Amino acid sequence: MRFRVLLIVSMLSSSAVLCDAQTAIEAPEVKPARQAGYPLATTRRTAINVLPFHRELDAAKLQKWLEISSRCTMAEFELFLSPLTADEQKLLEVIESKPAPIVNRLHFENLRDVLKQKALVSLQVEEEVKKDDLSHTTPAVENLLYGAFDAVFASVGPLNGSPRYGDVVIHLKDSVREHGWATPFSGMHFMYAIQHKDARKMQDMLAAGKSLPDSPYNPLHLGFNDRLHFSHYVVTEKYWNQMLAFQAILVYRNLDNSPASAEVKQRFAALLREENPQKFWNLFIPPRVKNATAVQEKENIPFGYLEGKFDDQISIDFFTSIQVPASKLAEVRSWPEAQPYLHLIQAKSADVP
């Protein structure tokens, strides 16, 4: 009888805690400056226990959480993909000897500031320095999701990055990865393609100074469940190539018997034989074909992609080249800020968009 009473009291107490948690679960914690990923770690901490932990989630703990989360994700991939075929195992082996290209794209009008600051910097830092209108491409939706305003971004995989982020191509040293983490896609893509929310409308609301709806039942809400889901995509630098290989394996396994899929299968087979890193990554993520047909798009489907995120800034010391439109090369090389870096500044190849 005493056990039953204790059990009922315990259940009532737990219910009260859970009810309180439902109202508090969306409440944002005070966020340290310039720590991208903080909202994700906070959400995961809440997910394992609704009671407050009363310990600061500092930079060191955030970094350890990123590493733990990444290890868990990779272990789950290994479990759910196993057993691997001989070709799939071979891809895991050959990709490790070919560091993935790490590339930042930016608008030409922002390049001079990068040279002045001797670094790529986050939107938060830009606003502190300039305090005027910026053509930065970081959406507020992504900031709410995982703290994107505190991050500098780079693509991991494409040889020349994505042209939609600007016409200047900055190639980075492989060692920059030691300062970053990544996800398989942007936060905006996650919101509309994975969560099936109108990310553009959400962004427009935030840009107009409005808040997103508080109710989790509203299709334009962004909150706990979105962050919890996105947190499972975290990949730290140690696993970037392995994650790209896992993505390729999933693409390969989901091909059908169409002629387009046959082309992709041939490309997969070519990856296993290709020794030249540049050619390898060109096969892994083919250059976009302008005005491509639906069939061409299926034939050129990327095998994988990661968006790298770096806290606060990336020093110019990590740049290996700054490629600008050929028509702008003379102008850039004339800037006083460019003089220490003329060895990095090049004309962008005509075949690079």
LUMVO-797771 format. One record per residue (C-alpha): z, x, y; residue number from 0; residue in one letter. Coordinates in nm, 2 decimals, padded with zeros to 4 digits. Example, Ala and Ser with C-alpha at 12.3 -4.5 7.8 and 13.67 -1.06 7.14 Angstrom:
<site Z="00.78" X="01.23" Y="-00.45" torba="0" kollum="A"/>
<site Z="00.71" X="01.37" Y="-00.11" torba="1" kollum="S"/>
//
This chain:
<site Z="00.00" X="00.00" Y="00.00" torba="0" kollum="M"/>
<site Z="00.09" X="00.28" Y="00.24" torba="1" kollum="R"/>
<site Z="-00.25" X="00.45" Y="00.17" torba="2" kollum="F"/>
<site Z="-00.43" X="00.12" Y="00.26" torba="3" kollum="R"/>
<site Z="-00.24" X="00.09" Y="00.59" torba="4" kollum="V"/>
<site Z="-00.31" X="00.45" Y="00.68" torba="5" kollum="L"/>
<site Z="-00.68" X="00.41" Y="00.59" torba="6" kollum="L"/>
<site Z="-00.71" X="00.10" Y="00.81" torba="7" kollum="I"/>
<site Z="-00.53" X="00.28" Y="01.10" torba="8" kollum="V"/>
<site Z="-00.76" X="00.58" Y="01.05" torba="9" kollum="S"/>
<site Z="-01.07" X="00.36" Y="01.05" torba="10" kollum="M"/>
<site Z="-00.96" X="00.18" Y="01.37" torba="11" kollum="L"/>
<site Z="-00.88" X="00.51" Y="01.54" torba="12" kollum="S"/>
<site Z="-01.22" X="00.65" Y="01.43" torba="13" kollum="S"/>
<site Z="-01.40" X="00.34" Y="01.56" torba="14" kollum="S"/>
<site Z="-01.23" X="00.37" Y="01.89" torba="15" kollum="A"/>
<site Z="-01.33" X="00.74" Y="01.92" torba="16" kollum="V"/>
<site Z="-01.69" X="00.66" Y="01.82" torba="17" kollum="L"/>
<site Z="-01.70" X="00.37" Y="02.07" torba="18" kollum="C"/>
<site Z="-01.58" X="00.60" Y="02.35" torba="19" kollum="D"/>
<site Z="-01.83" X="00.86" Y="02.23" torba="20" kollum="A"/>
<site Z="-02.12" X="00.62" Y="02.27" torba="21" kollum="Q"/>
<site Z="-02.05" X="00.58" Y="02.63" torba="22" kollum="T"/>
<site Z="-01.98" X="00.95" Y="02.68" torba="23" kollum="A"/>
<site Z="-02.25" X="01.10" Y="02.46" torba="24" kollum="I"/>
<site Z="-02.52" X="01.09" Y="02.73" torba="25" kollum="E"/>
<site Z="-02.29" X="01.24" Y="03.00" torba="26" kollum="A"/>
<site Z="-02.43" X="01.58" Y="03.10" torba="27" kollum="P"/>
<site Z="-02.20" X="01.88" Y="03.10" torba="28" kollum="E"/>
<site Z="-02.18" X="02.12" Y="03.39" torba="29" kollum="V"/>
<site Z="-02.46" X="02.36" Y="03.32" torba="30" kollum="K"/>
<site Z="-02.44" X="02.73" Y="03.38" torba="31" kollum="P"/>
<site Z="-02.72" X="02.87" Y="03.60" torba="32" kollum="A"/>
<site Z="-03.04" X="02.98" Y="03.44" torba="33" kollum="R"/>
<site Z="-02.98" X="02.91" Y="03.07" torba="34" kollum="Q"/>
<site Z="-03.27" X="02.73" Y="02.92" torba="35" kollum="A"/>
<site Z="-03.17" X="02.56" Y="02.60" torba="36" kollum="G"/>
<site Z="-02.82" X="02.46" Y="02.72" torba="37" kollum="Y"/>
<site Z="-02.88" X="02.09" Y="02.69" torba="38" kollum="P"/>
<site Z="-03.00" X="02.13" Y="02.33" torba="39" kollum="L"/>
<site Z="-02.69" X="02.33" Y="02.23" torba="40" kollum="A"/>
<site Z="-02.46" X="02.08" Y="02.40" torba="41" kollum="T"/>
<site Z="-02.63" X="01.80" Y="02.21" torba="42" kollum="T"/>
<site Z="-02.60" X="01.97" Y="01.87" torba="43" kollum="R"/>
<site Z="-02.23" X="02.05" Y="01.94" torba="44" kollum="R"/>
<site Z="-02.17" X="01.68" Y="02.02" torba="45" kollum="T"/>
<site Z="-02.36" X="01.58" Y="01.71" torba="46" kollum="A"/>
<site Z="-02.12" X="01.76" Y="01.47" torba="47" kollum="I"/>
<site Z="-01.81" X="01.61" Y="01.63" torba="48" kollum="N"/>
<site Z="-01.78" X="01.35" Y="01.90" torba="49" kollum="V"/>
<site Z="-01.45" X="01.49" Y="02.03" torba="50" kollum="L"/>
<site Z="-01.47" X="01.75" Y="02.31" torba="51" kollum="P"/>
<site Z="-01.45" X="02.11" Y="02.20" torba="52" kollum="F"/>
<site Z="-01.27" X="02.23" Y="02.51" torba="53" kollum="H"/>
<site Z="-01.44" X="02.57" Y="02.49" torba="54" kollum="R"/>
<site Z="-01.70" X="02.70" Y="02.73" torba="55" kollum="E"/>
<site Z="-02.06" X="02.71" Y="02.60" torba="56" kollum="L"/>
<site Z="-02.14" X="03.04" Y="02.76" torba="57" kollum="D"/>
<site Z="-02.45" X="03.26" Y="02.74" torba="58" kollum="A"/>
<site Z="-02.33" X="03.45" Y="02.44" torba="59" kollum="A"/>
<site Z="-02.26" X="03.13" Y="02.24" torba="60" kollum="K"/>
<site Z="-02.58" X="02.97" Y="02.35" torba="61" kollum="L"/>
<site Z="-02.77" X="03.27" Y="02.22" torba="62" kollum="Q"/>
<site Z="-02.58" X="03.26" Y="01.89" torba="63" kollum="K"/>
<site Z="-02.66" X="02.89" Y="01.86" torba="64" kollum="W"/>
<site Z="-03.03" X="02.95" Y="01.91" torba="65" kollum="L"/>
<site Z="-03.02" X="03.21" Y="01.63" torba="66" kollum="E"/>
<site Z="-02.83" X="02.98" Y="01.40" torba="67" kollum="I"/>
<site Z="-03.05" X="02.68" Y="01.47" torba="68" kollum="S"/>
<site Z="-03.36" X="02.90" Y="01.41" torba="69" kollum="S"/>
<site Z="-03.23" X="03.03" Y="01.08" torba="70" kollum="R"/>
<site Z="-03.16" X="02.68" Y="00.96" torba="71" kollum="C"/>
<site Z="-03.50" X="02.55" Y="01.06" torba="72" kollum="T"/>
<site Z="-03.67" X="02.84" Y="00.88" torba="73" kollum="M"/>
<site Z="-03.46" X="02.78" Y="00.57" torba="74" kollum="A"/>
<site Z="-03.56" X="02.42" Y="00.57" torba="75" kollum="E"/>
<site Z="-03.93" X="02.51" Y="00.60" torba="76" kollum="F"/>
<site Z="-03.90" X="02.75" Y="00.31" torba="77" kollum="E"/>
<site Z="-03.74" X="02.48" Y="00.10" torba="78" kollum="L"/>
<site Z="-03.98" X="02.20" Y="00.17" torba="79" kollum="F"/>
<site Z="-04.29" X="02.41" Y="00.15" torba="80" kollum="L"/>
<site Z="-04.20" X="02.57" Y="-00.18" torba="81" kollum="S"/>
<site Z="-04.35" X="02.66" Y="-00.41" torba="82" kollum="P"/>
<site Z="-04.62" X="02.85" Y="-00.22" torba="83" kollum="L"/>
<site Z="-04.96" X="02.92" Y="-00.36" torba="84" kollum="T"/>
<site Z="-05.08" X="03.29" Y="-00.39" torba="85" kollum="A"/>
<site Z="-05.29" X="03.25" Y="-00.08" torba="86" kollum="D"/>
<site Z="-05.01" X="03.09" Y="00.12" torba="87" kollum="E"/>
<site Z="-04.78" X="03.37" Y="00.02" torba="88" kollum="Q"/>
<site Z="-05.05" X="03.62" Y="00.12" torba="89" kollum="K"/>
<site Z="-05.08" X="03.47" Y="00.47" torba="90" kollum="L"/>
<site Z="-04.70" X="03.52" Y="00.52" torba="91" kollum="L"/>
<site Z="-04.74" X="03.88" Y="00.43" torba="92" kollum="E"/>
<site Z="-05.05" X="03.96" Y="00.64" torba="93" kollum="V"/>
<site Z="-04.94" X="03.79" Y="00.95" torba="94" kollum="I"/>
<site Z="-04.62" X="04.00" Y="00.98" torba="95" kollum="E"/>
<site Z="-04.83" X="04.31" Y="01.05" torba="96" kollum="S"/>
<site Z="-05.01" X="04.14" Y="01.34" torba="97" kollum="K"/>
<site Z="-04.79" X="04.08" Y="01.64" torba="98" kollum="P"/>
<site Z="-04.88" X="03.74" Y="01.80" torba="99" kollum="A"/>
<site Z="-05.03" X="03.77" Y="02.15" torba="100" kollum="P"/>
<site Z="-04.78" X="03.67" Y="02.42" torba="101" kollum="I"/>
<site Z="-04.96" X="03.55" Y="02.73" torba="102" kollum="V"/>
<site Z="-04.86" X="03.39" Y="03.06" torba="103" kollum="N"/>
<site Z="-05.12" X="03.19" Y="03.27" torba="104" kollum="R"/>
<site Z="-05.06" X="03.11" Y="03.63" torba="105" kollum="L"/>
<site Z="-05.25" X="02.98" Y="03.93" torba="106" kollum="H"/>
<site Z="-05.41" X="03.25" Y="04.15" torba="107" kollum="F"/>
<site Z="-05.22" X="03.13" Y="04.46" torba="108" kollum="E"/>
<site Z="-04.90" X="03.23" Y="04.29" torba="109" kollum="N"/>
<site Z="-05.00" X="03.58" Y="04.19" torba="110" kollum="L"/>
<site Z="-04.91" X="03.75" Y="04.52" torba="111" kollum="R"/>
<site Z="-04.55" X="03.62" Y="04.49" torba="112" kollum="D"/>
<site Z="-04.53" X="03.76" Y="04.13" torba="113" kollum="V"/>
<site Z="-04.63" X="04.10" Y="04.26" torba="114" kollum="L"/>
<site Z="-04.39" X="04.07" Y="04.55" torba="115" kollum="K"/>
<site Z="-04.10" X="03.98" Y="04.32" torba="116" kollum="Q"/>
<site Z="-04.21" X="04.23" Y="04.05" torba="117" kollum="K"/>
<site Z="-04.16" X="03.95" Y="03.80" torba="118" kollum="A"/>
<site Z="-04.25" X="03.61" Y="03.67" torba="119" kollum="L"/>
<site Z="-03.96" X="03.39" Y="03.76" torba="120" kollum="V"/>
<site Z="-03.84" X="03.04" Y="03.67" torba="121" kollum="S"/>
<site Z="-03.88" X="02.74" Y="03.90" torba="122" kollum="L"/>
<site Z="-03.51" X="02.76" Y="03.98" torba="123" kollum="Q"/>
<site Z="-03.55" X="03.12" Y="04.11" torba="124" kollum="V"/>
<site Z="-03.87" X="03.03" Y="04.29" torba="125" kollum="E"/>
<site Z="-03.70" X="02.75" Y="04.48" torba="126" kollum="E"/>
<site Z="-03.41" X="02.98" Y="04.58" torba="127" kollum="E"/>
<site Z="-03.66" X="03.24" Y="04.71" torba="128" kollum="V"/>
<site Z="-03.93" X="03.03" Y="04.87" torba="129" kollum="K"/>
<site Z="-03.78" X="02.69" Y="04.94" torba="130" kollum="K"/>
<site Z="-04.12" X="02.53" Y="05.01" torba="131" kollum="D"/>
<site Z="-04.39" X="02.36" Y="04.82" torba="132" kollum="D"/>
<site Z="-04.48" X="02.53" Y="04.50" torba="133" kollum="L"/>
<site Z="-04.77" X="02.48" Y="04.26" torba="134" kollum="S"/>
<site Z="-04.54" X="02.54" Y="03.96" torba="135" kollum="H"/>
<site Z="-04.63" X="02.36" Y="03.64" torba="136" kollum="T"/>
<site Z="-04.28" X="02.30" Y="03.50" torba="137" kollum="T"/>
<site Z="-04.23" X="01.92" Y="03.47" torba="138" kollum="P"/>
<site Z="-03.89" X="01.77" Y="03.55" torba="139" kollum="A"/>
<site Z="-03.91" X="01.58" Y="03.21" torba="140" kollum="V"/>
<site Z="-03.88" X="01.91" Y="03.03" torba="141" kollum="E"/>
<site Z="-03.59" X="02.01" Y="03.25" torba="142" kollum="N"/>
<site Z="-03.40" X="01.71" Y="03.14" torba="143" kollum="L"/>
<site Z="-03.50" X="01.77" Y="02.78" torba="144" kollum="L"/>
<site Z="-03.39" X="02.13" Y="02.75" torba="145" kollum="Y"/>
<site Z="-03.34" X="02.30" Y="03.09" torba="146" kollum="G"/>
<site Z="-03.70" X="02.41" Y="03.15" torba="147" kollum="A"/>
<site Z="-03.64" X="02.48" Y="03.52" torba="148" kollum="F"/>
<site Z="-03.44" X="02.79" Y="03.41" torba="149" kollum="D"/>
<site Z="-03.73" X="02.92" Y="03.19" torba="150" kollum="A"/>
<site Z="-04.04" X="03.14" Y="03.23" torba="151" kollum="V"/>
<site Z="-04.31" X="03.04" Y="02.98" torba="152" kollum="F"/>
<site Z="-04.57" X="03.22" Y="02.77" torba="153" kollum="A"/>
<site Z="-04.79" X="03.11" Y="02.49" torba="154" kollum="S"/>
<site Z="-04.75" X="03.28" Y="02.15" torba="155" kollum="V"/>
<site Z="-05.06" X="03.30" Y="01.95" torba="156" kollum="G"/>
<site Z="-05.37" X="03.23" Y="02.17" torba="157" kollum="P"/>
<site Z="-05.54" X="03.56" Y="02.27" torba="158" kollum="L"/>
<site Z="-05.57" X="03.45" Y="02.64" torba="159" kollum="N"/>
<site Z="-05.32" X="03.17" Y="02.67" torba="160" kollum="G"/>
<site Z="-05.41" X="02.82" Y="02.79" torba="161" kollum="S"/>
<site Z="-05.64" X="02.79" Y="03.09" torba="162" kollum="P"/>
<site Z="-05.48" X="02.46" Y="03.20" torba="163" kollum="R"/>
<site Z="-05.18" X="02.66" Y="03.34" torba="164" kollum="Y"/>
<site Z="-05.40" X="02.87" Y="03.57" torba="165" kollum="G"/>
<site Z="-05.69" X="03.11" Y="03.61" torba="166" kollum="D"/>
<site Z="-05.49" X="03.43" Y="03.60" torba="167" kollum="V"/>
<site Z="-05.41" X="03.58" Y="03.26" torba="168" kollum="V"/>
<site Z="-05.11" X="03.80" Y="03.21" torba="169" kollum="I"/>
<site Z="-05.08" X="03.98" Y="02.88" torba="170" kollum="H"/>
<site Z="-04.72" X="04.08" Y="02.78" torba="171" kollum="L"/>
<site Z="-04.58" X="04.35" Y="02.56" torba="172" kollum="K"/>
<site Z="-04.47" X="04.24" Y="02.22" torba="173" kollum="D"/>
<site Z="-04.11" X="04.37" Y="02.31" torba="174" kollum="S"/>
<site Z="-04.07" X="04.08" Y="02.55" torba="175" kollum="V"/>
<site Z="-04.01" X="03.85" Y="02.26" torba="176" kollum="R"/>
<site Z="-03.66" X="04.00" Y="02.22" torba="177" kollum="E"/>
<site Z="-03.57" X="03.80" Y="02.53" torba="178" kollum="H"/>
<site Z="-03.71" X="03.47" Y="02.43" torba="179" kollum="G"/>
<site Z="-03.71" X="03.17" Y="02.20" torba="180" kollum="W"/>
<site Z="-03.99" X="02.92" Y="02.13" torba="181" kollum="A"/>
<site Z="-04.09" X="02.57" Y="02.02" torba="182" kollum="T"/>
<site Z="-04.41" X="02.46" Y="01.85" torba="183" kollum="P"/>
<site Z="-04.53" X="02.27" Y="02.16" torba="184" kollum="F"/>
<site Z="-04.43" X="02.19" Y="02.51" torba="185" kollum="S"/>
<site Z="-04.16" X="01.93" Y="02.60" torba="186" kollum="G"/>
<site Z="-04.42" X="01.70" Y="02.75" torba="187" kollum="M"/>
<site Z="-04.63" X="01.70" Y="02.43" torba="188" kollum="H"/>
<site Z="-04.31" X="01.64" Y="02.23" torba="189" kollum="F"/>
<site Z="-04.22" X="01.34" Y="02.44" torba="190" kollum="M"/>
<site Z="-04.56" X="01.16" Y="02.42" torba="191" kollum="Y"/>
<site Z="-04.69" X="01.28" Y="02.08" torba="192" kollum="A"/>
<site Z="-04.37" X="01.30" Y="01.88" torba="193" kollum="I"/>
<site Z="-04.14" X="01.05" Y="02.06" torba="194" kollum="Q"/>
<site Z="-04.43" X="00.82" Y="02.16" torba="195" kollum="H"/>
<site Z="-04.30" X="00.78" Y="02.51" torba="196" kollum="K"/>
<site Z="-04.51" X="00.76" Y="02.83" torba="197" kollum="D"/>
<site Z="-04.42" X="01.12" Y="02.94" torba="198" kollum="A"/>
<site Z="-04.66" X="01.10" Y="03.24" torba="199" kollum="R"/>
<site Z="-04.50" X="00.79" Y="03.37" torba="200" kollum="K"/>
<site Z="-04.15" X="00.94" Y="03.32" torba="201" kollum="M"/>
<site Z="-04.27" X="01.25" Y="03.51" torba="202" kollum="Q"/>
<site Z="-04.41" X="01.04" Y="03.79" torba="203" kollum="D"/>
<site Z="-04.07" X="00.86" Y="03.83" torba="204" kollum="M"/>
<site Z="-03.89" X="01.19" Y="03.85" torba="205" kollum="L"/>
<site Z="-04.14" X="01.33" Y="04.10" torba="206" kollum="A"/>
<site Z="-04.08" X="01.02" Y="04.32" torba="207" kollum="A"/>
<site Z="-03.71" X="01.10" Y="04.33" torba="208" kollum="G"/>
<site Z="-03.61" X="00.82" Y="04.08" torba="209" kollum="K"/>
<site Z="-03.39" X="00.85" Y="03.78" torba="210" kollum="S"/>
<site Z="-03.50" X="00.76" Y="03.43" torba="211" kollum="L"/>
<site Z="-03.35" X="00.45" Y="03.27" torba="212" kollum="P"/>
<site Z="-03.00" X="00.49" Y="03.13" torba="213" kollum="D"/>
<site Z="-03.04" X="00.25" Y="02.84" torba="214" kollum="S"/>
<site Z="-03.15" X="00.43" Y="02.51" torba="215" kollum="P"/>
<site Z="-03.35" X="00.11" Y="02.43" torba="216" kollum="Y"/>
<site Z="-03.57" X="00.16" Y="02.73" torba="217" kollum="N"/>
<site Z="-03.90" X="00.33" Y="02.63" torba="218" kollum="P"/>
<site Z="-03.87" X="00.56" Y="02.93" torba="219" kollum="L"/>
<site Z="-03.52" X="00.68" Y="02.85" torba="220" kollum="H"/>
<site Z="-03.46" X="01.05" Y="02.78" torba="221" kollum="L"/>
<site Z="-03.13" X="01.13" Y="02.62" torba="222" kollum="G"/>
<site Z="-02.92" X="01.24" Y="02.32" torba="223" kollum="F"/>
<site Z="-03.16" X="01.15" Y="02.04" torba="224" kollum="N"/>
<site Z="-03.46" X="01.32" Y="02.22" torba="225" kollum="D"/>
<site Z="-03.26" X="01.64" Y="02.26" torba="226" kollum="R"/>
<site Z="-03.12" X="01.63" Y="01.91" torba="227" kollum="L"/>
<site Z="-03.47" X="01.60" Y="01.77" torba="228" kollum="H"/>
<site Z="-03.62" X="01.87" Y="01.99" torba="229" kollum="F"/>
<site Z="-03.33" X="02.11" Y="01.90" torba="230" kollum="S"/>
<site Z="-03.47" X="02.13" Y="01.54" torba="231" kollum="H"/>
<site Z="-03.79" X="02.30" Y="01.67" torba="232" kollum="Y"/>
<site Z="-03.61" X="02.61" Y="01.81" torba="233" kollum="V"/>
<site Z="-03.75" X="02.93" Y="01.68" torba="234" kollum="V"/>
<site Z="-03.61" X="03.27" Y="01.79" torba="235" kollum="T"/>
<site Z="-03.83" X="03.58" Y="01.81" torba="236" kollum="E"/>
<site Z="-03.75" X="03.72" Y="01.47" torba="237" kollum="K"/>
<site Z="-03.93" X="03.43" Y="01.31" torba="238" kollum="Y"/>
<site Z="-04.23" X="03.37" Y="01.54" torba="239" kollum="W"/>
<site Z="-04.49" X="03.51" Y="01.31" torba="240" kollum="N"/>
<site Z="-04.34" X="03.34" Y="01.01" torba="241" kollum="Q"/>
<site Z="-04.33" X="03.00" Y="01.19" torba="242" kollum="M"/>
<site Z="-04.69" X="03.04" Y="01.28" torba="243" kollum="L"/>
<site Z="-04.78" X="03.10" Y="00.92" torba="244" kollum="A"/>
<site Z="-04.58" X="02.79" Y="00.81" torba="245" kollum="F"/>
<site Z="-04.77" X="02.59" Y="01.06" torba="246" kollum="Q"/>
<site Z="-05.10" X="02.72" Y="00.92" torba="247" kollum="A"/>
<site Z="-04.99" X="02.63" Y="00.57" torba="248" kollum="I"/>
<site Z="-04.92" X="02.27" Y="00.68" torba="249" kollum="L"/>
<site Z="-05.26" X="02.25" Y="00.85" torba="250" kollum="V"/>
<site Z="-05.43" X="02.38" Y="00.54" torba="251" kollum="Y"/>
<site Z="-05.25" X="02.14" Y="00.30" torba="252" kollum="R"/>
<site Z="-05.34" X="01.84" Y="00.51" torba="253" kollum="N"/>
<site Z="-05.71" X="01.91" Y="00.52" torba="254" kollum="L"/>
<site Z="-05.94" X="01.66" Y="00.35" torba="255" kollum="D"/>
<site Z="-06.28" X="01.69" Y="00.18" torba="256" kollum="N"/>
<site Z="-06.49" X="01.66" Y="00.49" torba="257" kollum="S"/>
<site Z="-06.74" X="01.93" Y="00.60" torba="258" kollum="P"/>
<site Z="-06.52" X="02.01" Y="00.90" torba="259" kollum="A"/>
<site Z="-06.22" X="02.07" Y="00.67" torba="260" kollum="S"/>
<site Z="-06.44" X="02.29" Y="00.46" torba="261" kollum="A"/>
<site Z="-06.50" X="02.51" Y="00.77" torba="262" kollum="E"/>
<site Z="-06.13" X="02.53" Y="00.83" torba="263" kollum="V"/>
<site Z="-06.06" X="02.63" Y="00.47" torba="264" kollum="K"/>
<site Z="-06.31" X="02.91" Y="00.51" torba="265" kollum="Q"/>
<site Z="-06.13" X="03.02" Y="00.82" torba="266" kollum="R"/>
<site Z="-05.80" X="03.02" Y="00.64" torba="267" kollum="F"/>
<site Z="-05.95" X="03.24" Y="00.36" torba="268" kollum="A"/>
<site Z="-06.09" X="03.48" Y="00.63" torba="269" kollum="A"/>
<site Z="-05.74" X="03.52" Y="00.77" torba="270" kollum="L"/>
<site Z="-05.63" X="03.68" Y="00.45" torba="271" kollum="L"/>
<site Z="-05.90" X="03.95" Y="00.46" torba="272" kollum="R"/>
<site Z="-05.90" X="04.02" Y="00.84" torba="273" kollum="E"/>
<site Z="-05.74" X="04.35" Y="00.93" torba="274" kollum="E"/>
<site Z="-05.83" X="04.36" Y="01.30" torba="275" kollum="N"/>
<site Z="-05.54" X="04.18" Y="01.49" torba="276" kollum="P"/>
<site Z="-05.76" X="04.05" Y="01.77" torba="277" kollum="Q"/>
<site Z="-06.01" X="03.90" Y="01.53" torba="278" kollum="K"/>
<site Z="-05.72" X="03.76" Y="01.32" torba="279" kollum="F"/>
<site Z="-05.58" X="03.57" Y="01.61" torba="280" kollum="W"/>
<site Z="-05.92" X="03.45" Y="01.72" torba="281" kollum="N"/>
<site Z="-05.96" X="03.30" Y="01.37" torba="282" kollum="L"/>
<site Z="-05.60" X="03.16" Y="01.39" torba="283" kollum="F"/>
<site Z="-05.66" X="02.99" Y="01.72" torba="284" kollum="I"/>
<site Z="-06.03" X="02.97" Y="01.80" torba="285" kollum="P"/>
<site Z="-06.14" X="02.97" Y="02.17" torba="286" kollum="P"/>
<site Z="-06.20" X="02.62" Y="02.30" torba="287" kollum="R"/>
<site Z="-06.56" X="02.50" Y="02.29" torba="288" kollum="V"/>
<site Z="-06.66" X="02.35" Y="02.62" torba="289" kollum="K"/>
<site Z="-06.78" X="01.99" Y="02.57" torba="290" kollum="N"/>
<site Z="-06.71" X="02.01" Y="02.20" torba="291" kollum="A"/>
<site Z="-06.80" X="01.73" Y="01.97" torba="292" kollum="T"/>
<site Z="-06.54" X="01.56" Y="01.76" torba="293" kollum="A"/>
<site Z="-06.66" X="01.75" Y="01.45" torba="294" kollum="V"/>
<site Z="-06.64" X="02.08" Y="01.64" torba="295" kollum="Q"/>
<site Z="-06.28" X="02.01" Y="01.75" torba="296" kollum="E"/>
<site Z="-06.19" X="01.94" Y="01.38" torba="297" kollum="K"/>
<site Z="-06.36" X="02.26" Y="01.28" torba="298" kollum="E"/>
<site Z="-06.17" X="02.46" Y="01.54" torba="299" kollum="N"/>
<site Z="-05.83" X="02.31" Y="01.49" torba="300" kollum="I"/>
<site Z="-05.56" X="02.58" Y="01.57" torba="301" kollum="P"/>
<site Z="-05.35" X="02.68" Y="01.27" torba="302" kollum="F"/>
<site Z="-05.05" X="02.71" Y="01.49" torba="303" kollum="G"/>
<site Z="-04.90" X="02.76" Y="01.83" torba="304" kollum="Y"/>
<site Z="-04.57" X="02.84" Y="01.99" torba="305" kollum="L"/>
<site Z="-04.45" X="02.80" Y="02.35" torba="306" kollum="E"/>
<site Z="-04.22" X="03.09" Y="02.44" torba="307" kollum="G"/>
<site Z="-03.93" X="03.04" Y="02.68" torba="308" kollum="K"/>
<site Z="-03.75" X="03.32" Y="02.86" torba="309" kollum="F"/>
<site Z="-03.44" X="03.29" Y="03.07" torba="310" kollum="D"/>
<site Z="-03.47" X="03.35" Y="03.45" torba="311" kollum="D"/>
<site Z="-03.75" X="03.60" Y="03.47" torba="312" kollum="Q"/>
<site Z="-03.99" X="03.84" Y="03.30" torba="313" kollum="I"/>
<site Z="-04.01" X="04.18" Y="03.47" torba="314" kollum="S"/>
<site Z="-04.35" X="04.32" Y="03.55" torba="315" kollum="I"/>
<site Z="-04.24" X="04.61" Y="03.33" torba="316" kollum="D"/>
<site Z="-04.34" X="04.39" Y="03.04" torba="317" kollum="F"/>
<site Z="-04.69" X="04.33" Y="03.16" torba="318" kollum="F"/>
<site Z="-04.98" X="04.51" Y="02.99" torba="319" kollum="T"/>
<site Z="-05.25" X="04.36" Y="03.21" torba="320" kollum="S"/>
<site Z="-05.31" X="04.12" Y="03.49" torba="321" kollum="I"/>
<site Z="-05.66" X="03.96" Y="03.46" torba="322" kollum="Q"/>
<site Z="-05.80" X="03.78" Y="03.76" torba="323" kollum="V"/>
<site Z="-06.13" X="03.60" Y="03.83" torba="324" kollum="P"/>
<site Z="-06.39" X="03.87" Y="03.90" torba="325" kollum="A"/>
<site Z="-06.47" X="03.72" Y="04.24" torba="326" kollum="S"/>
<site Z="-06.10" X="03.77" Y="04.34" torba="327" kollum="K"/>
<site Z="-06.06" X="04.13" Y="04.21" torba="328" kollum="L"/>
<site Z="-06.13" X="04.31" Y="04.53" torba="329" kollum="A"/>
<site Z="-05.90" X="04.08" Y="04.73" torba="330" kollum="E"/>
<site Z="-05.61" X="04.13" Y="04.49" torba="331" kollum="V"/>
<site Z="-05.65" X="04.51" Y="04.48" torba="332" kollum="R"/>
<site Z="-05.64" X="04.52" Y="04.86" torba="333" kollum="S"/>
<site Z="-05.29" X="04.35" Y="04.87" torba="334" kollum="W"/>
<site Z="-05.01" X="04.59" Y="04.96" torba="335" kollum="P"/>
<site Z="-04.80" X="04.44" Y="04.69" torba="336" kollum="E"/>
<site Z="-05.06" X="04.52" Y="04.43" torba="337" kollum="A"/>
<site Z="-05.08" X="04.89" Y="04.50" torba="338" kollum="Q"/>
<site Z="-04.81" X="05.00" Y="04.25" torba="339" kollum="P"/>
<site Z="-04.98" X="04.79" Y="03.98" torba="340" kollum="Y"/>
<site Z="-05.35" X="04.87" Y="04.02" torba="341" kollum="L"/>
<site Z="-05.36" X="05.02" Y="03.67" torba="342" kollum="H"/>
<site Z="-05.27" X="04.67" Y="03.54" torba="343" kollum="L"/>
<site Z="-05.51" X="04.46" Y="03.75" torba="344" kollum="I"/>
<site Z="-05.85" X="04.39" Y="03.59" torba="345" kollum="Q"/>
<site Z="-06.14" X="04.14" Y="03.62" torba="346" kollum="A"/>
<site Z="-06.12" X="03.86" Y="03.37" torba="347" kollum="K"/>
<site Z="-06.40" X="03.87" Y="03.12" torba="348" kollum="S"/>
<site Z="-06.67" X="03.61" Y="03.18" torba="349" kollum="A"/>
<site Z="-06.61" X="03.45" Y="02.84" torba="350" kollum="D"/>
<site Z="-06.24" X="03.39" Y="02.92" torba="351" kollum="V"/>
<site Z="-06.18" X="03.05" Y="03.09" torba="352" kollum="P"/>
//
